C-alpha cells in the first residue's frame, strides 16, 4: 500500500478485505479502496482545490467512507456532520463554518464523487491551519456549535496506538455500528485500517434481528459499544447472540456496576474479552485501555494511557464542600482531582466560527479534561464523573454520576439538577420511591424534599449513544 489511503498501514495486503457494507453484501479490498479513494481525492481537488474545508455527512456505507477518506487525502480539512441531524442544525454548521464543498442535501448525504456535491463559494473563509485535518463536534455541542480541531498527526498517531493497544490483527473484523461522526465510532475505522484489518459497516440497531444476522454472516470478531448499548444487551438478554464475537470494547462513559458485573460473569463463562477504555473527542478518540486481564481485578478502572501521560490536578479544588462517597473508588489511590492529559493526540483547540480554522495550536499537546478522577499506585485511572455533573443541593456538592450509580440497582435512572433539587428520571413507573429514598438518605444525606422522581417516555440519547442531559433536563422541567 502507499500513502494515498489515509490511516492504512503500508503493510496492508491489497487483496485483503478492508470494508464490508453488511446490508448490501459489498466487500472492498485494500487495493480497490486505495484506487477509489484516490479517484475521489482527485475529483475533490479538481472541484475545490486544497487548503479548504470539505464537509461530509457519512452514514455507514462504502460510498460514504470512500468520500470521507478521499476528502482526507485531498489536502483539505474535513468537517464531519451527523447525517441524522436536523436540517436546521446542518445549515447552522454550514453557515457558521462555510465549507467550500458540502453535500447537496439529504438525498446525497455522502456523495461518492465531487460532482454530486454542492460547491459553496466563500472567498472570505480563511485557509485552514496547515496541520488541521479534521473537525468534529463535541458530544456536548447543542445550540451553539463548537468543533474540535484535530491535526493529521493527532488522528493518525492515535489510530496506530489503539491498534497496538488492542493488538488488532489483520484477521480481525470489527462491527462499525457507532456513528462515524463520533470520535469513538470513527476510531473503529481508523484503527482497523491502521492494522490492515476489516471494518464491517452495519446500519442496523442491536435490537434488530438483522444486526445479529450480519454479525454471524460476516464473522465479526469484535463489537464496540457505549454504556447504553451494553445495558440494552444485558436487559434484552442478547449476550447469547454474540456468535463469532470474541472481543467487546466499551467507551463513551462509565459502566454502571450492575452491567459491569454481568459482563464480568459473561466473560468468565464465555471466554470472551471485555476491553474498557476512556476517551475524549478533544484527544482524538481513546486515551486509556484496561487490558481484559485486569477487567476482573480492577473494577471501575478505565486503564492506563496508550500514548502520552496522565496526571491529576487536585489543586483545582474541583469539588468544594464535598467529596465522592466512600467506596466509589478503590483504596490506595492518589488524591481526587481533575484529570490532565498530555499526548500527540490532543486537539489544536476549539473552533466556534470560520476564522478559528486558521488558528495555530493553542494547547501544546496538554489538556485539562473536565473529568474528575484518581490514579492508583500502578497508574490505572478511575473516572468519577464530569466536573459539570456536580450539583449544589442543601448546601453540599453532589456528584450526579455517583447518584446514578447508587440507584442503578432499581433500574435505568438518570439524575439532573433542577433549581437546587435532584431530579431522578426513569422510563418506567414500577420503581419504589421508598427504596430510592433510603439510598438518597443513607449515602448522600438528602431528605425527601431535596429530590424528586419523574417518569419520562424514554431517556433521550445523543447521536453518539450518550445520555442527552440537556434534553433530559428540559423534559423533566416541563
C-alpha atoms as one frame of an Amber mdcrd trajectory, in Angstrom:
protein
   0.000   0.000   0.000   1.020   3.624  -0.478   0.324   6.798   1.476  -2.661
   7.545  -0.820  -5.024   5.709   1.529  -5.268   7.621   4.830  -4.543   5.675
   8.024  -3.855   2.386   6.211  -0.685   0.544   7.103   1.863   0.343   4.284
   1.985  -3.388   5.118  -1.713  -3.878   4.324  -2.244  -6.618   1.739  -4.010
  -5.272  -1.402  -6.175  -8.395  -1.756  -7.326  -8.391   1.880 -10.795  -7.022
   2.589 -10.813  -3.512   4.029 -14.548  -2.753   4.150 -17.783  -4.716   4.105
 -21.141  -2.969   3.740 -23.224  -5.593   5.515 -26.750  -4.734   4.357 -25.792
  -4.811   0.679 -23.140  -7.534   0.947 -20.483  -5.330  -0.674 -16.835  -6.155
   0.056 -13.954  -3.855  -0.934 -10.312  -4.896  -0.814  -7.486  -2.596   0.265
  -6.305  -2.328  -3.330  -9.783  -1.380  -4.562 -10.281   1.052  -1.686  -6.984
   2.787  -2.412  -7.984   3.276  -6.063 -11.459   4.583  -5.233 -10.157   6.946
  -2.546  -7.520   8.254  -4.963 -10.210   8.953  -7.564 -12.384  10.752  -5.001
  -9.424  12.833  -3.795  -8.580  13.865  -7.375 -12.202  14.817  -8.074 -12.356
  16.917  -4.904  -9.132  18.740  -5.784 -10.429  19.451  -9.295 -13.648  20.817
  -7.835 -12.400  22.964  -4.981  -8.616  22.685  -4.822  -6.990  22.106  -1.459
  -6.430  24.101   1.730 -10.152  24.480   2.331 -12.940  22.855   4.345 -14.769
  19.888   2.823 -17.905  18.718   4.636 -19.061  15.110   4.830 -22.238  13.569
   6.250 -21.113   9.943   6.487 -23.564   7.119   7.052 -22.229   3.585   7.395
 -21.855   2.795   3.669 -18.846   2.119   1.468 -19.620   5.163  -0.703 -19.611
   7.467   2.308 -16.380   6.039   3.708 -14.738   6.471   0.285 -15.921  10.090
   0.163 -14.610  10.774   3.692 -11.213   9.164   3.064 -10.977  10.910  -0.300
 -11.614  14.246   1.399  -8.888  13.430   3.935  -6.479  12.515   1.118  -7.265
  15.631  -0.945  -5.233  18.054   1.158  -8.300  19.685   2.665  -9.580  19.719
   6.236 -12.718  17.634   6.761 -15.813  18.730   8.672 -17.920  15.743   9.744
 -21.637  16.411  10.161 -24.166  13.969  11.579 -26.324  12.814   8.634 -29.256
  12.379  11.038 -29.015  15.919  12.408 -31.937  18.235  11.751 -31.778  20.435
   8.626 -31.640  23.461  10.930 -28.609  22.055  12.764 -26.825  21.260   9.494
 -27.475  24.674   7.998 -26.287  26.293  11.209 -22.968  24.459  10.939 -22.578
  25.199   7.234 -23.454  28.877   7.656 -21.009  29.289  10.501 -18.012  27.374
   9.118 -18.643  27.908   5.375 -17.138  24.733   3.846 -16.082  25.108   0.244
 -17.609  21.742  -0.639 -20.591  20.144   1.051 -23.280  17.540   0.383 -26.157
  18.852  -1.670 -28.914  17.571   0.593 -30.494  14.567   2.300 -30.650  12.542
  -0.910 -26.868  12.765  -1.360 -25.694  12.914   2.248 -22.440  11.161   1.399
 -21.630  11.533  -2.321 -19.000   9.243  -3.810 -17.717  11.827  -6.328 -17.316
  15.567  -6.080 -19.661  16.131  -8.999 -22.575  15.091  -6.784 -21.769  17.711
  -4.146 -22.750  21.346  -3.984 -19.882  23.815  -4.242 -20.096  26.526  -1.612
 -18.065  29.504  -2.766 -16.802  31.644   0.086 -13.688  33.623  -0.607 -13.865
  35.135   2.866 -13.244  31.822   4.638  -9.612  31.639   5.817  -7.453  28.745
   4.717  -7.200  26.111   7.475  -4.093  25.887   9.600  -1.586  23.631   7.761
  -1.821  20.961  10.468  -5.624  20.887  10.603  -7.130  17.660   9.228 -10.450
  17.028  10.967 -13.265  18.974  12.623 -15.571  17.051  14.979 -18.488  18.266
  17.063 -18.071  17.783  20.777 -20.561  15.436  22.449 -21.925  18.386  24.394
 -22.431  20.690  21.409 -26.077  21.753  21.174 -27.423  25.160  20.255 -24.036
  26.814  19.836 -21.772  24.696  17.589 -18.294  24.072  18.923 -15.867  21.974
  16.916 -12.725  20.179  17.986  -9.748  20.950  15.724  -7.617  17.833  15.174
  -4.310  17.554  13.346  -3.442  14.719  10.978  -0.677  13.595  13.341  -3.121
  13.508  16.275  -5.629  11.314  14.427  -3.045   9.056  12.780  -0.890   8.500
  15.873  -3.957   7.653  17.958  -5.204   5.164  15.347  -1.851   3.364  15.467
  -1.757   3.493  19.291  -5.259   1.965  19.506  -4.376  -0.789  17.040  -1.279
  -1.614  19.111  -3.039  -1.431  22.496  -5.867  -3.706  21.344  -3.467  -5.994
  19.451  -5.656  -5.763  16.341  -4.588  -8.371  13.774  -5.268  -8.262  10.011
  -7.705 -11.143  10.533  -9.941  -9.043  12.817 -13.397  -7.975  11.651 -14.886
  -5.150  13.689 -18.524  -4.146  13.643 -18.855  -0.431  12.832 -22.255   0.182
  14.415 -21.458   3.548  16.025 -21.830   6.869  14.164 -18.822   7.762  12.040
 -19.272  11.356  13.207 -18.328  10.369  16.777 -14.689  10.115  17.814 -15.241
   6.563  19.098 -17.066   5.358  16.003 -14.541   6.971  13.676 -11.629   5.436
  15.575 -13.003   1.944  14.841 -12.498   2.639  11.141  -9.119   4.354  11.597
  -7.577   1.743  13.918  -8.626  -1.194  11.757  -7.265   0.470   8.630  -4.017
   1.023  10.563  -3.887  -2.703  11.352  -4.807  -3.872   7.854  -7.974  -5.418
   9.301 -11.628  -5.368   8.166 -14.360  -2.931   9.172 -17.926  -4.242   8.780
 -20.317  -1.331   8.265 -23.688  -2.104   9.865 -26.538   0.401   9.841 -28.923
  -1.644  11.995 -29.646  -1.468  15.728 -28.621  -4.250  18.117 -32.328  -4.722
  18.841 -32.899  -5.848  15.227 -32.533  -9.480  14.201 -30.778  -8.311  11.034
 -27.908  -6.884  13.096 -27.059 -10.293  14.537 -27.503 -11.963  11.166 -24.821
  -9.590   9.824 -22.533 -10.401  12.763 -22.810 -14.127  12.032 -22.718 -13.909
   8.230 -19.580 -11.773   8.119 -17.872 -13.496  11.082 -17.381 -10.317  13.093
 -14.808 -10.712  15.852 -15.374  -7.511  17.872 -18.184  -5.122  18.760 -17.772
  -1.615  20.224 -20.355  -0.029  22.473 -21.224   2.764  24.871 -22.801   2.057
  28.289 -26.372   2.375  26.985 -25.710  -0.352  24.417 -24.314  -2.771  26.989
 -27.197  -2.048  29.332 -29.527  -2.976  26.475 -27.556  -6.151  25.703 -27.976
  -7.259  29.312 -31.601  -6.141  29.664 -32.696  -7.793  26.395 -30.637 -10.943
  27.119 -28.701 -10.588  23.876 -25.289 -11.679  25.128 -26.041 -15.194  23.906
 -26.360 -13.856  20.333 -22.751 -12.747  20.062 -21.786 -15.783  17.981 -18.287
 -15.332  16.489 -17.573 -12.170  18.519 -14.502 -12.589  20.724 -13.994  -9.023
  21.998 -16.334  -6.400  23.435 -14.900  -2.879  23.659 -16.522  -0.159  25.761
 -16.039   3.603  25.973 -18.231   6.700  25.990 -18.869   6.841  29.730 -18.735
   4.809  32.920 -20.433   1.403  33.049 -22.837   1.055  35.954 -21.867  -1.606
  38.492 -24.729  -3.981  37.638 -23.903  -4.040  33.912 -20.171  -4.383  34.590
 -20.907  -7.323  36.900 -22.990  -9.015  34.192 -20.187  -8.525  31.657 -17.615
  -9.968  34.064 -19.762 -13.046  34.569 -20.246 -13.379  30.803 -16.505 -13.049
  30.176 -15.784 -15.796  32.714 -18.346 -18.202  31.257 -17.777 -17.499  27.553
 -14.057 -16.799  27.363 -14.738 -13.508  25.574 -12.671 -10.418  26.317 -14.081
  -7.151  27.625 -11.896  -4.088  26.987 -12.823  -0.915  28.882 -11.480   2.388
  27.569 -11.571   6.109  28.287 -11.573   8.674  25.542 -12.267  12.266  24.627
 -13.141  13.943  21.345 -10.572  16.575  22.391  -7.890  13.857  22.406  -8.950
  12.389  19.051 -10.574   9.213  20.380  -9.131   6.960  23.054  -6.717   7.838
  25.831  -6.585   4.725  28.053  -7.203   0.994  27.736  -7.835  -1.502  30.534
  -6.453  -4.876  29.430  -9.007  -7.703  29.533  -6.853  -9.467  32.129  -7.483
  -6.553  34.530 -11.259  -6.254  33.997 -11.968  -8.625  36.870  -9.319  -7.382
  39.284  -9.654  -3.608  38.842 -13.394  -2.899  38.856 -14.174   0.679  37.902
 -10.818   1.354  36.264 -10.514   2.543  32.659  -6.872   1.511  32.404  -3.600
   3.231  31.605  -2.603   5.571  28.757  -1.977   4.042  25.341   0.135   7.077
  24.431   1.116  10.217  26.312   0.647  10.605  30.064  -1.998  11.417  32.676
  -1.891  13.456  35.840  -4.325  14.611  38.499  -4.642  18.295  39.413  -6.068
  18.325  42.984  -5.120  21.979  43.489  -8.012  22.981  41.243 -10.356  22.033
  44.101 -12.968  20.611  41.711 -15.397  19.587  44.468 -15.537  22.259  47.163
 -17.648  21.499  50.235 -17.999  17.846  49.378 -16.423  14.668  48.086 -17.183
  11.465  46.301 -18.850   8.943  48.638 -16.580   6.416  50.341 -16.207   3.176
  48.440 -16.781   4.629  44.986 -13.086   4.463  44.133 -10.515   1.884  45.344
  -8.424   2.328  48.449  -4.825   3.354  47.971  -5.449   5.816  45.176  -3.936
   9.244  44.853  -5.951  12.347  45.614  -9.102  13.187  43.753  -8.911  15.972
  41.168  -9.319  16.999  37.570  -7.726  14.665  35.040  -4.995  16.185  32.897
  -3.584  14.567  29.775  -0.581  15.189  27.541  -0.024  13.495  24.200   0.301
  13.829  20.435  -3.414  13.100  20.062  -4.548  16.275  21.879  -6.511  18.725
  19.755  -5.183  22.043  18.462  -8.108  23.821  20.153 -11.786  24.601  19.586
 -13.480  26.368  16.690 -16.691  28.335  17.173 -16.506  30.338  13.917 -14.934
  30.036  10.470 -11.939  32.219  11.343 -10.887  29.738  14.071  -9.916  27.117
  11.499  -6.789  29.142  10.730  -5.741  29.370  14.388  -2.476  27.732  15.486
  -2.077  25.073  18.150  -3.418  26.619  21.368  -2.783  23.757  23.809   0.730
  22.467  23.146  -0.468  18.843  23.459  -1.694  19.406  27.058  -5.356  19.141
  28.008  -7.404  19.563  31.171 -10.242  17.141  30.518 -13.032  18.441  32.748
 -13.342  14.922  34.194 -12.751  14.131  37.857 -10.819  11.042  38.895  -7.875
   9.378  40.581  -4.806   7.363  39.654  -3.855   4.313  41.687  -0.270   3.443
  42.592   0.114   1.421  39.360  -1.026   4.308  37.174  -4.522   2.983  36.482
  -7.173   5.653  36.057 -10.572   5.722  37.787 -13.035   8.307  36.468 -15.616
   9.605  38.957 -17.581  11.934  36.684 -17.669  15.261  34.905 -16.918  18.476
  36.729 -20.101  19.852  35.185 -22.089  16.995  36.720 -21.798  18.308  40.277
 -24.874  19.897  41.824 -25.262  22.135  44.866 -28.047  20.604  46.977 -28.816
  21.557  50.585 -25.509  23.411  50.738 -23.433  20.392  49.668 -21.768  19.430
  46.419 -23.273  16.243  44.994 -21.848  14.084  42.191 -24.847  13.260  39.983
 -22.963  10.422  38.307 -22.471   8.823  41.721 -26.171   9.230  42.433 -26.962
   7.359  39.217 -24.562   4.577  40.155 -26.074   4.257  43.623 -29.673   3.916
  42.379 -28.874   1.795  39.298 -29.950  -1.347  41.175 -33.571  -0.198  40.812
 -33.440   0.399  37.054 -32.143   2.853  34.461 -32.422   6.090  36.453 -30.725
   9.327  35.371 -30.073  12.329  37.599 -30.144  16.042  36.774 -30.394  19.195
  38.879 -33.417  21.479  38.741 -33.331  24.617  40.893 -31.227  23.062  43.656
 -33.187  19.789  43.662 -32.045  16.396  42.340 -34.486  15.120  39.713 -34.363
  11.369  39.113 -35.786  10.435  35.715 -36.786   6.929  34.636 -38.770   5.401
  31.796 -40.853   3.054  33.974 -43.368   3.507  36.756 -42.712   0.453  38.926
 -39.693   1.820  40.808 -40.363   2.121  44.538 -39.620   5.712  45.660 -39.299
   4.459  49.228 -36.317   2.246  48.381 -34.750   5.046  46.338 -35.280   7.401
  49.277 -33.357   5.086  51.600 -30.336   5.247  49.289 -30.589   9.019  48.899
 -30.721   9.455  52.673 -28.152   6.826  53.697 -25.466   7.527  51.077 -25.983
  11.201  50.340 -27.805  12.536  53.409 -30.612  14.003  51.297 -34.063  14.448
  52.841 -37.137  13.770  50.703 -37.654  17.474  49.984 -34.282  17.618  48.167
 -35.037  15.119  45.428 -37.929  14.084  43.218 -38.768  11.365  40.702 -40.117
  11.943  37.213 -41.260   9.369  34.680 -40.307  10.114  31.070 -41.305   8.339
  27.891 -37.667   7.472  27.178 -34.250   8.603  28.331 -33.033  10.880  25.497
 -29.722   9.961  23.897 -27.329  11.915  21.708 -26.382  10.657  18.258 -23.330
   9.069  19.897 -25.473   6.959  22.221 -24.747   9.004  25.355 -27.405  10.398
  27.674 -28.521  13.817  26.441 -28.672  15.565  29.818 -29.702  18.915  28.342
 -32.738  17.327  26.687 -33.478  15.315  29.834 -33.422  18.465  31.974 -35.905
  20.109  29.633 -38.142  17.036  29.710 -38.335  16.755  33.488 -38.718  20.533
  33.875 -41.746  20.705  31.571
